[in-house]
Every structure is written in C-alpha cells, then in structure tokens.
C-alpha cells in the first residue's frame, strides 16, 4: 500500500470503487493473518500453562532465584523493566 492517501478528489467513480475493493481485500488478508497469529499464540500459551502446571505437580519451583533477584532490582529502581516477555 502507498504511504500517502491518494487524491480522491481527482479520481472518477470507477477508480474509487477499485481502490475500495483493493483496500477491502488487503484488510481481509490482514485480518486473516491476525486470526492465524492469535491462534498460534493461544496454542503456545496453552502449552506453556500445561508445562507450568506439570512442573508444579512435579514439585518444581515456578519462580527461580534469578527471577526474584531481577524483580527486586526492578522494584528498587536499579534495573530496567523488560521490553518483551521472557522466552
């Protein structure tokens, strides 16, 4: 898609309809891609929850010492908050 919006005042009706159709198709493609990504995220989150649940049932600690230290540093203003979730 172009970075700037076209001069719609200079377009005839057919050109406007074509642009509407083009942008509508682009929106449908983006919406489809978004739904696919949301589905993948949901699957990954469910897997993570299952792994954490299993770790808890096995008696493992869900919070590691490094996690507590890092959080303490952040809360004390000595460290920066992460910009993205940990992997």
LOTIRO-541808 format. One record per residue: x, y, z of N, C-alpha, C in turn. Coordinates in Angstrom, 2 decimals. Layout:
// LOTIRO-541808
((X Y Z) (X Y Z) (X Y Z))
...
//
This chain:
// LOTIRO-541808
((0.84 -1.17 0.00) (0.00 0.00 0.00) (0.89 1.23 0.00))
((0.40 2.27 -0.61) (1.15 3.51 -0.68) (1.20 4.16 0.69))
((2.25 4.96 0.92) (2.40 5.63 2.20) (1.45 6.82 2.36))
((1.09 7.43 1.24) (0.20 8.59 1.32) (-1.17 8.23 0.77))
((-2.16 8.93 1.24) (-3.52 8.70 0.77) (-3.68 9.38 -0.58))
((-4.32 8.72 -1.54) (-4.45 9.30 -2.88) (-5.35 10.53 -2.89))
((-5.19 11.32 -3.91) (-6.04 12.50 -4.10) (-7.39 12.01 -4.63))
((-8.30 11.75 -3.71) (-9.58 11.16 -4.12) (-10.46 12.14 -4.89))
((-10.20 13.42 -4.74) (-10.96 14.43 -5.47) (-10.73 14.34 -6.97))
((-9.58 13.84 -7.37) (-9.27 13.74 -8.79) (-9.62 12.38 -9.38))
((-10.16 11.49 -8.56) (-10.49 10.14 -9.04) (-11.94 10.08 -9.50))
((-12.17 9.29 -10.56) (-13.55 9.08 -11.00) (-14.19 7.96 -10.18))
((-15.47 7.73 -10.39) (-16.20 6.73 -9.60) (-15.58 5.34 -9.73))
((-15.19 4.95 -10.92) (-14.61 3.63 -11.14) (-13.29 3.47 -10.38))
((-12.47 4.50 -10.40) (-11.20 4.45 -9.67) (-11.43 4.35 -8.16))
((-12.44 5.07 -7.68) (-12.78 4.98 -6.25) (-13.23 3.57 -5.88))
((-14.08 2.98 -6.71) (-14.56 1.61 -6.45) (-13.40 0.62 -6.47))
((-12.49 0.78 -7.42) (-11.32 -0.11 -7.49) (-10.45 0.03 -6.26))
((-10.25 1.26 -5.79) (-9.45 1.48 -4.59) (-10.13 0.88 -3.36))
((-11.44 1.05 -3.27) (-12.19 0.45 -2.16) (-12.02 -1.07 -2.19))
((-12.18 -1.67 -3.36) (-12.04 -3.12 -3.50) (-10.63 -3.57 -3.10))
((-9.63 -2.84 -3.56) (-8.24 -3.18 -3.25) (-7.98 -3.11 -1.75))
((-8.43 -2.03 -1.12) (-8.20 -1.87 0.31) (-9.02 -2.86 1.13))
((-10.22 -3.19 0.66) (-11.04 -4.19 1.34) (-10.36 -5.55 1.30))
((-9.82 -5.91 0.14) (-9.10 -7.18 0.01) (-7.87 -7.19 0.92))
((-7.15 -6.10 0.96) (-5.97 -6.01 1.84) (-6.38 -6.17 3.30))
((-7.49 -5.54 3.68) (-7.97 -5.66 5.06) (-8.34 -7.10 5.38))
((-8.96 -7.80 4.46) (-9.32 -9.20 4.67) (-8.08 -10.06 4.85))
((-7.05 -9.80 4.05) (-5.80 -10.56 4.16) (-5.13 -10.32 5.52))
((-5.12 -9.07 5.95) (-4.51 -8.73 7.23) (-5.32 -9.35 8.37))
((-6.63 -9.30 8.27) (-7.49 -9.88 9.29) (-7.28 -11.39 9.39))
((-7.17 -12.05 8.25) (-6.91 -13.49 8.23) (-5.58 -13.79 8.90))
((-4.55 -13.04 8.56) (-3.22 -13.25 9.14) (-3.26 -13.03 10.65))
((-4.00 -12.01 11.09) (-4.13 -11.73 12.52) (-4.80 -12.89 13.25))
((-5.84 -13.46 12.64) (-6.53 -14.60 13.27) (-5.60 -15.81 13.37))
((-4.80 -16.04 12.34) (-3.83 -17.14 12.37) (-2.83 -16.92 13.50))
((-2.30 -15.70 13.61) (-1.34 -15.39 14.67) (-1.96 -15.55 16.05))
((-3.20 -15.09 16.23) (-3.87 -15.26 17.52) (-4.03 -16.74 17.85))
((-4.36 -17.54 16.87) (-4.49 -18.98 17.10) (-3.17 -19.60 17.54))
((-2.09 -19.22 16.88) (-0.77 -19.74 17.25) (-0.39 -19.31 18.67))
((-0.66 -18.04 18.98) (-0.37 -17.54 20.33) (-1.17 -18.31 21.36))
((-2.44 -18.56 21.09) (-3.28 -19.32 22.03) (-2.73 -20.72 22.25))
((-2.29 -21.38 21.19) (-1.73 -22.72 21.30) (-0.46 -22.69 22.13))
((0.42 -21.73 21.87) (1.67 -21.63 22.61) (1.43 -21.32 24.08))
((0.49 -20.44 24.37) (0.17 -20.12 25.77) (-0.39 -21.35 26.48))
((-1.26 -22.09 25.81) (-1.82 -23.30 26.42) (-0.72 -24.30 26.72))
((0.23 -24.44 25.83) (1.35 -25.35 26.06) (2.19 -24.89 27.25))
((2.44 -23.59 27.34) (3.20 -23.07 28.46) (2.47 -23.31 29.78))
((1.17 -23.07 29.80) (0.38 -23.32 31.01) (0.45 -24.79 31.39))
((0.33 -25.68 30.43) (0.42 -27.11 30.72) (1.78 -27.48 31.29))
((2.84 -26.91 30.73) (4.20 -27.20 31.23) (4.37 -26.67 32.65))
((3.88 -25.46 32.90) (3.99 -24.91 34.25) (3.17 -25.72 35.24))
((1.98 -26.14 34.83) (1.14 -26.97 35.69) (1.85 -28.28 36.02))
((2.45 -28.89 35.01) (3.17 -30.15 35.22) (4.37 -29.94 36.14))
((5.10 -28.84 35.94) (6.25 -28.56 36.79) (5.82 -28.40 38.24))
((4.69 -27.72 38.43) (4.18 -27.52 39.79) (3.78 -28.85 40.41))
((3.11 -29.70 39.63) (2.70 -31.01 40.13) (3.90 -31.88 40.47))
((5.01 -31.68 39.75) (6.24 -32.43 39.99) (7.05 -31.85 41.15))
((6.54 -30.76 41.74) (7.20 -30.16 42.89) (8.27 -29.15 42.54))
((8.40 -28.79 41.28) (9.41 -27.81 40.89) (8.94 -26.41 41.25))
((9.90 -25.55 41.51) (9.58 -24.15 41.78) (9.33 -23.44 40.45))
((8.26 -22.68 40.39) (7.94 -21.96 39.17) (8.71 -20.64 39.08))
((9.18 -20.15 40.22) (9.95 -18.91 40.24) (11.38 -19.26 40.64))
((12.31 -18.87 39.81) (13.72 -19.15 40.04) (14.36 -18.01 40.83))
((15.49 -18.25 41.43) (16.20 -17.25 42.20) (16.55 -16.03 41.37))
((16.95 -16.24 40.13) (17.28 -15.11 39.25) (16.06 -14.24 39.00))
((14.89 -14.85 38.92) (13.65 -14.09 38.70) (13.39 -13.15 39.87))
((13.55 -13.66 41.09) (13.31 -12.86 42.28) (14.33 -11.72 42.36))
((15.60 -12.03 42.09) (16.64 -11.00 42.13) (16.35 -9.90 41.11))
((16.00 -10.29 39.90) (15.72 -9.32 38.83) (14.51 -8.46 39.20))
((13.47 -9.07 39.70) (12.28 -8.32 40.11) (12.61 -7.35 41.24))
((13.42 -7.80 42.19) (13.83 -6.92 43.28) (14.58 -5.71 42.76))
((15.46 -5.93 41.79) (16.21 -4.82 41.19) (15.28 -3.84 40.48))
((14.33 -4.37 39.75) (13.38 -3.51 39.03) (12.56 -2.68 40.02))
((12.05 -3.33 41.06) (11.22 -2.63 42.04) (12.03 -1.60 42.84))
((13.31 -1.85 43.00) (14.17 -0.92 43.72) (14.67 0.20 42.81))
((14.30 0.14 41.53) (14.73 1.18 40.59) (16.16 1.00 40.12))
((16.74 -0.16 40.34) (18.13 -0.41 39.96) (18.25 -1.08 38.59))
((17.16 -1.49 38.04) (17.19 -2.17 36.74) (16.04 -1.71 35.89))
((16.14 -1.99 34.62) (15.08 -1.62 33.69) (14.10 -2.78 33.55))
((12.85 -2.44 33.41) (11.83 -3.46 33.17) (12.05 -4.05 31.78))
((11.80 -5.32 31.60) (11.98 -5.91 30.26) (11.01 -5.30 29.27))
((11.44 -5.19 28.01) (10.59 -4.63 26.98) (9.73 -5.67 26.31))
((10.05 -6.93 26.50) (9.24 -8.01 25.95) (9.22 -9.15 26.93))
((8.21 -10.03 26.84) (8.13 -11.15 27.77) (9.35 -12.06 27.62))
((9.80 -12.67 28.72) (10.94 -13.57 28.63) (10.60 -14.79 27.81))
((11.61 -15.34 27.17) (11.37 -16.53 26.34) (11.69 -17.78 27.10))
//
